[in-house]
Amino acid sequence: MGNREQLIKELEEAPDDLVQTVLDFLHQVKVVEKRHSLVKFAGILSNSEAEELQQAIVTDCRQVDANEW
């Protein structure tokens, strides 16, 4: 079963207030997607890749060598 089919099945069984919440969220995402050029990059990293990138930034980018200038 694909994601779309699974979502439809879940929504068919969900209470109306949850369906409305999901629908509101979907509309918000669509608006942001149209406005922001960086949205296309959302979700392209796995959790482990994101953690590795964050660690590299902390380790390598947040150190200042006062003698370098």
N, C-alpha and C positions, 0 to 999 in steps of 0.2 A: 504494500500500500504506500503510495507516494505521500509527500507532505500535504499537498492540497486535499487529497482524499481524507487523510487523517484529520486535518483541520475541520473539514466539513462535517465529518462524523462527530468530532468533539463538540462543535457548535450546535449540531442538532440535539445533543443531549444536555447542553448547558442551559442554565436559567437565563431568562431574558435580560436581566441586569448585567450578567457577564457578557452576553452577546453584544450588548450596547457598548460596554467598555472596550471590547476587542474592536468593534467597528469604529469607535472614536479614535482609538490608537492607530488603526490603519489609515484613517483620514489624516491624522497628524503626520504620520510618516510620509505619506504621499506629498503633503505640502512641503515638508522639509526637503524631500528628495528633489523637488522641482527648484527650490531656492538655493541650496547649498552645493557648491561644486565638489566638496570633499566627501559627500555622502557616498559616492561611488567606491570609496576606499574602506568604508565601514565593514567590518567583519572579514577582511581578507587575511588577517593573521589568526593562526590558531592560538589557544591560550598559552601554550609553551613558547611559541614564537614571540608573543607579546611580552611574556615574562623575561625572556632572554634579551629583548630589545630594551625593556625598562632597566634591567640590571646593567647593560652596557652603558646606558645613559648615566646612571648613578655612578658607575665606576669610572668611566672615561670622560664624561662631559661636565661634571660638577666640581672639577678640581682646577684651582687657579694657581699658576706658578708666577708669583710676584716678580721673580727675577727674569722671567721671559720677556717682559716688556722693556 
